[in-house]
Amino acid sequence: MKHEMAMTTNVRRFLAAVRELNDRSFTVEGMGLLWGQPGEGKSTTVAYATNTLDGIFLRANVCWTLTSMLGALMIELGQPRGRFRTPMHDTAVKCLMEHPRPIFIDEADYLLRQTNMLDEMRDIYDNTGSPVILIGMEEMARKVQAEGRFGRRITQWVEFRGISLKDARTLADTICEVAVEDDLLNRLHEASRANIGRMTTGLSRIERLAKFNKLESMSLDVWGDRPLFFDQPTFGRKR
């Protein structure tokens, strides 16, 4: 598989939204939110956007507190991780005032467990104007929208949905080292329910079989009824 970014519709929409946040007028709020189901390519897209747009990437986790969040931000800003919140906040504001950069927070659902983390990111945004983009699930998007103090600052709402067949072709041509015929791609798109994560898994298996048989392309006839994914077993009712 090739380590290249497939420019699907979802990816292009998200990059355009972040660029609009970066280039906005000072009178326009500058926060964004990306949400979608697991496997829709959110984290991969955010990693690409971080590198492309000189962003700051933070990944929240279940152990995060306000202090650990600020510590992670210090490391990404190239600053020593402190012990106290106020000095870290002041350092972050100073760095971002001197060099504004978008801040991406993946798994942002965890921020809702302690609202002071959301409040801190709102304060950093208010003080610096640097865009803050949260990435998470649909439930997080609903809760953030209901939180007036935070939700009103979000001007870019981007949902990642299942990809189209045209995007599936873009994906296959971008990352697969063998050609995937239309009939097999159609089967993969249907079986994956347009989920890009499952499609990537299927393309990896298709490529592996083609290379093993020294084939330059793979069709549905050759693939046959082989499984496309590593699905978990289905268990029956307990006896």
Order of alpha helices (4+ residues) and beta strands (2+ residues): alpha-beta-alpha-beta-alpha-alpha-beta-alpha-beta-alpha-alpha-beta-alpha-beta-alpha-alpha-beta-alpha
